């Protein structure tokens, strides 16, 4: 066979021929479509902003209110309104208008920044975008994060042009009918139901240590952070915001430890702190508990459910509504404690006392019955543990004071407790100062965990008013504030050390006992 070499260009020419033919065929077959596309694209690009604005309301309704996909919006606008634009053009215009079905992380950061600023002022915030409320809580829940994970305190709080912030209409006044709002009723049901689970769990653990929640526990905070949080609330109430803020930060550091080993007392005290009337205190604590529980507790952990629910109340209704909700639920929780542990369980009794003394939640008839019931218990055995005996007598003293601070029952309890404390070397005279006495707490603990610092200081004032003397408290683990009286001090300078004293040794009653009659009847 003889091979013939073809010219170099011949092969290339033959190979290119079909390609050219195909291109011509395609151009010829699709020429009309290409022209139409070009014309259509050209017309769309020339759509002025004024035309877009005339269709803005229609597009908004289709895309945002009816939640239609973008491709359906494009089709409907073309078929019904002869309006054509590419998806890219729609998206560009949506960005300018602020049309977004879902929250973006960057936008949420700006909203949270403003929310934190308004929270600090005690204001409830509601964000409106395109006429609809922005549900930040849903976004955070879907992303599985807290607001603390996203907020950047260096981010400007300036809102996008299409978003505005407002304070929602305030709820009705905090009356019994206020909690008829369905979501608030549901939140209170969650609080009580899941607190019951928490208290039962704590009871199963604490039943192995019966003295842990005995009568002497009434003299202590259930957690060190409880005392710090209570003091923070007092500082906020006196407008000492700078000191309160510093103490609150230290309280949160301690609370992080306490939450890992929370007791019945500690849990109850934490709820009491949430019912504080200062909005700054309520907001800060609720946010912290919601963030901590979401990070550290399982999804169905009762405390996580409680704190998440309460934070939603804060978000929707503000700190006053949250405080009122928790406050109004506390008597029910006291009854739950009685159901779980028994009516005369020290922590149940203490809850009723706390409600009255610390939170103005008085129930004279309930307190009177408790006082009478405890009087029937045989707690006069001096061989009992000193701390338990003092704790029991102190509980009766506080109940009597809660019912009627000027009543005979309260004065009688003061006399009984005083006689015991002097005989047991708990009260001493102060050297060189007539009718000035130094009282020593029976528990050898740091003052930071002793409730005497704040909760029971009122008792010292009662002693001073009713006895007509001056009282000083000397904690055993701190430098002693005084020198005790010795043999150089005349005994007549300390007449209340000559025991037993009686009611006749006290100052006359300032006014007749009003509710003391209830006690006499019981």
C-alpha positions as CSV (number, residue, x, y, z in Angstrom):
1,X,0.0,0.0,0.0
2,X,1.2,3.4,-0.9
3,X,0.7,6.2,1.6
4,X,-0.1,9.6,0.2
5,X,0.7,12.6,2.4
6,X,-2.1,15.1,2.3
7,X,-1.5,18.8,2.6
8,X,-1.3,20.0,6.2
9,X,-4.2,22.4,6.0
10,X,-6.5,19.8,4.4
11,X,-7.0,17.8,7.5
12,X,-7.6,20.8,9.7
13,X,-10.0,22.2,7.1
14,X,-12.0,19.0,7.0
15,X,-12.1,18.8,10.8
16,X,-13.3,22.3,11.3
17,X,-16.0,22.0,8.7
18,X,-18.5,20.0,10.8
19,X,-18.0,22.4,13.8
20,X,-18.8,25.4,11.7
21,X,-21.8,23.6,10.2
22,X,-23.0,22.7,13.7
23,X,-22.6,26.3,14.9
24,X,-24.5,27.6,12.0
25,X,-27.2,25.0,12.6
26,X,-27.5,25.9,16.2
27,X,-27.5,29.6,15.6
28,X,-30.2,29.2,12.9
29,X,-32.4,26.9,15.0
30,X,-32.1,29.0,18.1
31,X,-31.8,32.4,16.6
32,X,-35.2,33.4,17.6
33,X,-34.7,32.3,21.2
34,X,-31.4,34.0,21.5
35,X,-32.8,37.2,20.2
36,X,-35.7,36.9,22.7
37,X,-33.4,36.3,25.6
38,X,-31.3,39.2,24.7
39,X,-34.3,41.5,24.3
40,X,-35.8,40.2,27.6
41,X,-32.5,40.6,29.5
42,X,-32.1,44.1,28.1
43,X,-35.6,45.1,29.1
44,X,-35.1,43.7,32.6
45,X,-31.9,45.6,33.2
46,X,-33.6,48.8,32.2
47,X,-36.4,48.4,34.8
48,X,-36.1,51.6,36.9
49,X,-36.4,51.7,40.7
50,X,-39.7,53.4,40.4
51,X,-41.2,50.4,38.7
52,X,-39.8,48.1,41.4
53,X,-41.4,50.3,44.0
54,X,-44.8,50.1,42.4
55,X,-44.7,46.3,42.8
56,X,-43.0,46.3,46.2
57,X,-46.2,45.7,48.2
58,X,-47.2,42.8,45.9
59,X,-43.8,41.2,46.0
60,X,-43.7,41.6,49.8
61,X,-47.1,39.9,50.2
62,X,-46.1,37.0,48.0
63,X,-42.6,36.5,49.4
64,X,-42.9,37.4,53.1
65,X,-46.6,37.0,54.1
66,X,-47.5,34.0,51.9
67,X,-44.0,32.6,52.2
68,X,-43.8,31.6,48.6
69,X,-40.5,30.5,47.1
70,X,-38.6,33.0,44.9
71,X,-39.2,31.0,41.7
72,X,-43.0,31.1,42.3
73,X,-42.8,34.9,43.0
74,X,-41.0,35.4,39.7
75,X,-43.5,33.3,37.8
76,X,-46.6,35.0,39.4
77,X,-45.2,38.5,38.8
78,X,-44.5,37.7,35.1
79,X,-47.9,36.0,34.5
80,X,-50.1,38.4,36.4
81,X,-48.3,41.7,36.3
82,X,-46.1,41.3,33.1
83,X,-43.1,42.0,35.3
84,X,-39.8,40.3,34.5
85,X,-36.5,40.1,36.4
86,X,-33.9,37.5,37.1
87,X,-33.5,35.8,40.4
88,X,-30.3,37.7,41.0
89,X,-32.1,41.0,40.4
90,X,-34.8,40.0,42.9
91,X,-32.2,39.1,45.5
92,X,-30.4,42.4,45.1
93,X,-33.7,44.3,45.5
94,X,-34.6,42.1,48.5
95,X,-31.3,43.1,50.1
96,X,-32.1,46.8,49.6
97,X,-35.6,46.4,50.9
98,X,-34.6,44.2,53.8
99,X,-36.9,41.4,52.7
100,X,-35.6,38.3,54.5
101,X,-37.6,35.3,55.7
102,X,-35.0,34.2,58.2
103,X,-32.6,36.0,60.5
104,X,-29.0,36.3,59.5
105,X,-26.3,36.0,62.1
106,X,-24.9,39.5,61.4
107,X,-28.3,41.0,61.8
108,X,-29.0,39.1,65.0
109,X,-25.7,40.5,66.5
110,X,-26.9,44.0,65.9
111,X,-30.3,43.3,67.4
112,X,-28.8,41.7,70.4
113,X,-26.4,44.6,70.9
114,X,-29.3,47.0,71.1
115,X,-31.3,44.6,73.3
116,X,-28.5,44.4,75.8
117,X,-28.3,48.2,76.0
118,X,-32.0,48.4,76.6
119,X,-31.9,45.6,79.1
120,X,-29.5,47.5,81.2
121,X,-32.1,50.3,81.3
122,X,-34.8,47.9,82.4
123,X,-36.6,48.2,79.0
124,X,-38.3,45.3,77.2
125,X,-37.4,45.2,73.5
126,X,-39.4,44.1,70.5
127,X,-38.0,44.2,67.0
128,X,-40.1,44.8,64.0
129,X,-39.0,43.9,60.4
130,X,-41.3,44.6,57.5
131,X,-44.3,44.8,59.9
132,X,-43.5,41.5,61.6
133,X,-42.0,40.8,65.0
134,X,-38.5,39.3,64.8
135,X,-38.4,36.2,67.0
136,X,-34.8,36.1,68.2
137,X,-35.6,33.3,70.7
138,X,-36.6,31.0,67.9
139,X,-33.4,31.8,66.0
140,X,-31.2,31.1,69.1
141,X,-33.1,27.9,69.8
142,X,-32.8,26.7,66.2
143,X,-29.0,27.4,66.2
144,X,-28.5,25.8,69.6
145,X,-26.8,28.9,71.0
146,X,-27.4,31.5,73.6
147,X,-27.4,35.3,73.1
148,X,-24.0,35.3,74.9
149,X,-22.5,33.2,72.1
150,X,-23.4,35.7,69.5
151,X,-23.4,39.1,71.1
152,X,-20.3,41.2,70.5
153,X,-20.2,44.2,72.8
154,X,-18.0,46.0,70.3
155,X,-20.7,45.7,67.6
156,X,-22.7,48.8,67.0
157,X,-26.2,48.8,68.3
158,X,-27.4,50.7,65.2
159,X,-30.2,48.8,63.5
160,X,-30.6,48.2,59.8
161,X,-32.9,50.7,58.1
162,X,-35.7,48.1,57.6
163,X,-35.7,47.1,61.3
164,X,-37.1,49.1,64.2
165,X,-37.2,48.6,67.9
166,X,-40.1,49.4,70.2
167,X,-41.2,48.7,73.8
168,X,-44.3,46.5,73.6
169,X,-47.5,47.6,75.3
170,X,-47.0,46.9,79.0
171,X,-49.0,44.0,80.5
172,X,-51.8,44.7,82.9
173,X,-51.0,45.7,86.5
174,X,-49.5,42.9,88.6
175,X,-52.8,41.8,90.0
176,X,-54.1,38.2,90.5
177,X,-55.7,38.4,87.1
178,X,-52.5,39.4,85.5
179,X,-51.3,35.7,85.3
180,X,-54.3,34.7,83.3
181,X,-52.3,35.3,80.1
182,X,-52.0,31.8,78.6
183,X,-48.3,31.8,78.1
184,X,-47.7,33.1,81.7
185,X,-50.0,30.4,83.1
186,X,-48.1,27.8,81.1
187,X,-44.8,29.2,82.3
188,X,-46.0,28.9,85.9
189,X,-47.1,25.4,85.4
190,X,-43.7,24.5,84.0
191,X,-42.0,26.1,87.0
192,X,-44.1,24.3,89.6
193,X,-44.1,20.9,87.8
194,X,-40.4,20.8,87.1
195,X,-39.5,22.2,90.5
196,X,-41.4,19.2,91.9
197,X,-39.1,16.9,90.0
198,X,-36.0,18.8,91.2
199,X,-37.1,18.8,94.8
200,X,-37.9,15.0,94.7
201,X,-34.4,14.4,93.2
202,X,-32.8,16.5,95.9
203,X,-34.8,14.7,98.6
204,X,-33.5,11.3,97.4
205,X,-29.9,12.5,97.8
206,X,-30.3,14.5,101.0
207,X,-32.3,11.7,102.9
208,X,-28.9,10.1,103.5
209,X,-27.8,13.1,105.5
210,X,-30.7,14.0,107.8
211,X,-28.9,16.8,109.7
212,X,-28.0,18.6,106.5
213,X,-31.5,20.1,106.3
214,X,-32.2,20.1,110.1
215,X,-33.3,23.0,112.1
216,X,-29.8,24.4,112.3
217,X,-29.8,24.8,108.5
218,X,-32.2,27.7,109.0
219,X,-29.2,29.7,110.2
220,X,-27.3,29.1,106.9
221,X,-27.6,29.8,103.2
222,X,-28.2,26.8,101.1
223,X,-25.3,27.9,98.8
224,X,-22.7,30.6,99.2
225,X,-23.9,32.3,96.0
226,X,-27.3,32.7,97.6
227,X,-26.0,35.1,100.2
228,X,-24.0,37.0,97.6
229,X,-27.0,37.3,95.3
230,X,-29.2,38.5,98.1
231,X,-26.7,41.1,99.1
232,X,-26.5,42.2,95.4
233,X,-30.2,42.7,95.3
234,X,-30.0,44.9,98.5
235,X,-27.3,47.0,96.9
236,X,-29.3,47.5,93.7
237,X,-32.3,48.5,95.9
238,X,-30.1,51.2,97.5
239,X,-29.0,52.4,94.1
240,X,-25.4,51.3,94.8
241,X,-25.2,50.0,91.2
242,X,-21.4,49.9,90.9
243,X,-20.9,47.8,94.1
244,X,-23.8,45.7,93.1
245,X,-22.4,45.0,89.7
246,X,-19.0,43.9,91.1
247,X,-20.6,41.6,93.7
248,X,-22.9,40.2,91.0
249,X,-19.9,39.1,88.9
250,X,-18.4,37.4,91.9
251,X,-21.7,35.8,92.7
252,X,-21.9,34.3,89.1
253,X,-18.5,32.8,89.5
254,X,-19.5,31.2,92.7
255,X,-22.9,30.2,91.3
256,X,-21.2,28.2,88.5
257,X,-19.7,26.0,91.2
258,X,-22.9,25.8,93.3
259,X,-25.1,24.8,90.3
260,X,-23.1,21.6,90.0
261,X,-24.2,20.5,93.5
262,X,-27.4,22.4,94.1
263,X,-29.4,21.4,97.2
264,X,-33.1,21.9,98.1
265,X,-32.2,25.1,99.9
266,X,-30.0,26.4,97.2
267,X,-32.6,25.8,94.5
268,X,-35.3,27.5,96.4
269,X,-33.1,30.5,97.2
270,X,-32.2,30.8,93.6
271,X,-35.9,31.2,92.7
272,X,-36.3,33.7,95.5
273,X,-33.5,35.8,93.9
274,X,-35.4,35.8,90.6
275,X,-38.4,37.3,92.3
276,X,-36.4,40.4,93.3
277,X,-38.1,43.6,92.4
278,X,-35.0,45.3,90.9
279,X,-35.2,44.8,87.1
280,X,-31.4,44.8,86.6
281,X,-31.0,42.0,89.1
282,X,-33.8,39.9,87.6
283,X,-32.5,40.4,84.0
284,X,-28.9,39.6,84.7
285,X,-29.7,36.5,86.8
286,X,-32.3,35.1,84.4
287,X,-29.9,35.5,81.4
288,X,-27.1,33.8,83.3
289,X,-29.2,30.8,84.4
290,X,-30.7,30.3,80.9
291,X,-27.2,30.4,79.3
292,X,-25.7,28.2,81.9
293,X,-28.4,25.5,81.8
294,X,-28.4,25.4,78.0
295,X,-24.7,24.8,78.0
296,X,-24.4,22.4,81.0
297,X,-27.7,20.6,81.5
298,X,-29.3,18.0,79.2
299,X,-32.2,19.1,77.1
300,X,-34.9,17.6,79.4
301,X,-33.1,18.5,82.7
302,X,-35.8,20.1,84.9
303,X,-33.7,23.1,85.7
304,X,-32.9,23.7,82.1
305,X,-36.6,23.6,81.2
306,X,-37.4,26.0,84.1
307,X,-34.8,28.6,83.4
308,X,-35.4,28.5,79.6
309,X,-39.1,29.0,80.2
310,X,-38.5,31.9,82.7
311,X,-36.2,33.5,80.2
312,X,-38.9,33.4,77.5
313,X,-41.2,35.2,80.0
314,X,-38.5,37.8,80.6
315,X,-38.1,38.2,76.8
316,X,-41.8,38.6,76.1
317,X,-43.1,40.4,79.2
318,X,-40.1,42.0,81.0
319,X,-38.5,41.6,84.4
320,X,-41.6,42.8,86.4
321,X,-43.7,40.0,84.9
322,X,-41.0,37.4,85.6
323,X,-40.5,38.5,89.3
324,X,-44.3,38.4,89.8
325,X,-44.7,35.0,88.3
326,X,-42.0,33.5,90.5
327,X,-43.2,35.3,93.6
328,X,-46.8,34.1,93.1
329,X,-45.6,30.5,92.7
330,X,-43.6,30.3,95.9
331,X,-46.5,29.4,98.3
332,X,-47.3,26.5,95.9
333,X,-43.6,25.4,96.1
334,X,-43.7,25.6,99.9
335,X,-46.7,23.3,99.8
336,X,-44.8,20.9,97.5
337,X,-42.0,20.8,100.1
338,X,-44.6,19.9,102.7
339,X,-46.0,17.1,100.5
340,X,-42.6,15.7,99.8
341,X,-41.0,16.0,103.2
342,X,-43.8,16.5,105.7
343,X,-45.6,19.5,107.1
344,X,-43.1,20.2,109.8
345,X,-40.0,19.7,107.7
346,X,-37.5,22.5,108.6
347,X,-37.0,23.7,105.0
348,X,-40.8,23.9,104.5
349,X,-41.2,25.9,107.7
350,X,-38.3,28.1,106.7
351,X,-39.9,28.8,103.3
352,X,-43.0,30.2,104.9
353,X,-40.8,32.4,107.2
354,X,-38.7,33.6,104.2
355,X,-41.8,34.5,102.2
356,X,-43.1,36.7,105.0
357,X,-39.9,38.3,106.3
358,X,-37.9,38.7,103.1
359,X,-40.6,38.9,100.4
360,X,-43.8,40.4,102.0
361,X,-45.8,37.3,101.2
362,X,-47.7,37.0,104.5
363,X,-50.2,34.4,105.4
364,X,-51.0,35.0,109.1
365,X,-53.3,32.0,109.5
366,X,-50.8,29.6,107.9
367,X,-48.0,30.9,110.1
368,X,-50.1,30.7,113.2
369,X,-50.9,27.1,112.6
370,X,-47.3,26.3,112.0
371,X,-46.3,28.1,115.2
372,X,-48.9,26.1,117.2
373,X,-47.9,22.8,115.6
374,X,-44.2,23.4,116.4
375,X,-45.1,24.2,120.0
376,X,-46.5,20.6,120.3
377,X,-43.2,19.1,119.2
378,X,-40.9,18.0,122.0
379,X,-37.9,20.2,121.3
380,X,-37.1,21.2,124.9
381,X,-34.5,18.4,125.4
382,X,-31.3,20.3,126.3
383,X,-29.3,17.2,125.5
384,X,-30.0,17.6,121.8
385,X,-27.3,19.0,119.6
386,X,-27.0,22.7,120.5
387,X,-27.2,23.9,116.9
388,X,-30.5,22.0,116.4
389,X,-32.0,23.2,119.6
390,X,-31.1,26.8,118.8
391,X,-32.3,26.4,115.2
392,X,-35.7,25.1,116.4
393,X,-36.2,27.9,118.9
394,X,-35.2,30.4,116.3
395,X,-37.8,29.1,113.9
396,X,-40.5,29.5,116.4
397,X,-39.2,33.0,117.2
398,X,-39.3,34.0,113.6
399,X,-42.8,32.6,113.1
400,X,-44.0,34.6,116.1
401,X,-42.4,37.8,114.8
402,X,-44.0,37.2,111.4
403,X,-47.4,37.0,112.9
404,X,-47.1,39.9,115.3
405,X,-43.8,41.5,116.2
406,X,-45.4,43.3,119.2
407,X,-47.4,40.2,120.3
408,X,-46.9,38.3,123.6
409,X,-45.9,35.2,121.7
410,X,-42.9,36.9,120.1
411,X,-41.8,38.4,123.4
412,X,-42.1,35.1,125.2
413,X,-40.0,33.4,122.5
414,X,-37.3,36.1,122.9
415,X,-37.2,35.6,126.7
416,X,-36.9,31.8,126.3
417,X,-34.1,32.0,123.7
418,X,-32.3,34.7,125.7
419,X,-32.3,32.6,128.9
420,X,-30.9,29.6,127.1
421,X,-28.2,31.6,125.3
422,X,-27.0,33.2,128.6
423,X,-27.0,29.9,130.4
424,X,-25.0,28.2,127.5
425,X,-22.5,31.0,127.3
426,X,-23.6,32.4,124.0
427,X,-24.4,35.9,125.2
428,X,-21.9,38.0,127.2
429,X,-21.7,41.6,128.6
430,X,-19.3,44.0,126.9
431,X,-16.5,45.4,129.1
432,X,-17.1,49.0,130.3
433,X,-20.4,49.4,128.4
434,X,-23.5,48.9,130.6
435,X,-26.4,47.1,128.9
436,X,-24.4,46.3,125.9
437,X,-24.2,42.6,125.0
438,X,-22.2,40.4,122.6
439,X,-24.0,37.5,121.0
440,X,-22.0,34.5,119.5
441,X,-23.6,32.4,116.7
442,X,-23.6,28.8,117.5
443,X,-22.4,27.6,114.1
444,X,-18.6,27.8,113.5
445,X,-18.9,28.9,109.9
446,X,-17.7,31.8,107.7
447,X,-20.0,34.8,107.9
448,X,-20.5,34.5,104.1
449,X,-22.6,31.4,104.5
450,X,-24.4,32.5,107.6
451,X,-27.8,34.1,107.1
452,X,-27.4,36.1,110.3
453,X,-25.6,38.8,108.4
454,X,-28.7,39.9,106.5
455,X,-31.7,37.6,107.1
456,X,-31.7,37.7,110.9
457,X,-30.2,41.1,111.7
458,X,-33.8,42.2,112.3
459,X,-33.9,39.9,115.4
460,X,-31.1,41.9,116.9
461,X,-33.1,45.0,116.4
462,X,-36.1,43.4,118.1
463,X,-34.0,42.5,121.1
464,X,-32.7,46.1,121.3
465,X,-36.2,47.5,121.1
466,X,-38.0,45.1,123.4
467,X,-35.2,44.6,126.0
468,X,-33.9,48.2,125.9
469,X,-30.2,47.3,125.4
470,X,-27.5,47.3,122.7
471,X,-26.5,44.1,120.8
472,X,-23.2,43.3,119.0
473,X,-22.7,40.2,117.0
474,X,-19.3,38.5,117.2
475,X,-18.6,35.8,114.6
476,X,-16.1,33.1,115.9
477,X,-14.1,33.0,112.7
478,X,-13.6,36.7,112.5
479,X,-11.6,39.1,114.7
480,X,-13.7,39.7,117.8
481,X,-15.3,43.2,117.9
482,X,-15.4,43.6,121.7
483,X,-13.9,42.7,125.0
484,X,-16.2,40.8,127.3
485,X,-17.1,42.0,130.7
486,X,-15.1,40.7,133.6
487,X,-15.0,40.9,137.4
488,X,-14.2,44.6,137.3
489,X,-17.6,45.4,135.7
490,X,-20.4,45.8,138.2
491,X,-23.0,43.0,137.8
492,X,-25.8,45.6,138.0
493,X,-24.6,47.0,134.6
494,X,-25.8,43.9,132.9
495,X,-29.2,43.1,134.5
496,X,-30.2,40.8,131.6
497,X,-27.4,38.4,132.5
498,X,-29.2,37.6,135.8
499,X,-31.3,34.8,134.5
500,X,-34.0,33.7,134.3
501,X,-35.5,36.9,133.1
502,X,-39.3,37.2,132.5
503,X,-41.8,39.2,130.5
504,X,-42.0,41.7,133.3
505,X,-38.3,42.6,132.8
506,X,-39.0,43.8,129.3
507,X,-40.1,47.2,128.1
508,X,-43.9,47.7,128.0
509,X,-45.6,46.7,124.8
510,X,-45.8,49.5,122.3
511,X,-49.3,48.5,121.2
512,X,-51.8,45.8,121.9
513,X,-51.1,42.5,120.1
514,X,-53.5,42.3,117.3
515,X,-53.0,38.9,115.8
516,X,-51.8,37.4,119.1
517,X,-55.4,36.4,119.6
518,X,-55.0,33.9,116.8
519,X,-52.2,32.3,118.7
520,X,-54.1,32.2,122.0
521,X,-57.0,30.4,120.3
522,X,-54.7,27.8,118.8
